[in-house]
């Protein structure tokens, strides 16, 4: 009820949030409103009420700009879409975030360390030995079971 009777409409929205806008206009059930600017146009999800149209934006538009809500050639309202402000949050990262990182003094020591970690695990050798042993056992079973 409060949204229907509010005198001031919201003129800015955040991209990616399913926000709704009520436009006071009398359109038919088969007519649609479009949201457009100079280079981009889309038709949002709409629900026609008695004297208003409820517009749900969903994931559209994809770019932050100023848009006009248009019915035919008539501009009914102007709205702005902005990116979420959390993307431009300039807070510092906790210093504990970097505690798990390993400090590397030179490239050659880093490459040697990676090579030694790769060669230290001899698990692949055990897999090859086990495979050859099982293959040999299978050959013996096939030869002596007949």
Secondary structure, DSSP 8 states (H G I E B T S, - for coil): -HHHH-SS---EEETTS--EEEEE----TT---EEE-SS-EE--EEEE-SSEEEEE-TT--SS--EEEEEETTEEEEEEEEE--GGGG------GGGGTTS---S-HHHHHHHHHHHHHH--HHHHHHHHHHHHHHHHHHHHHHH-
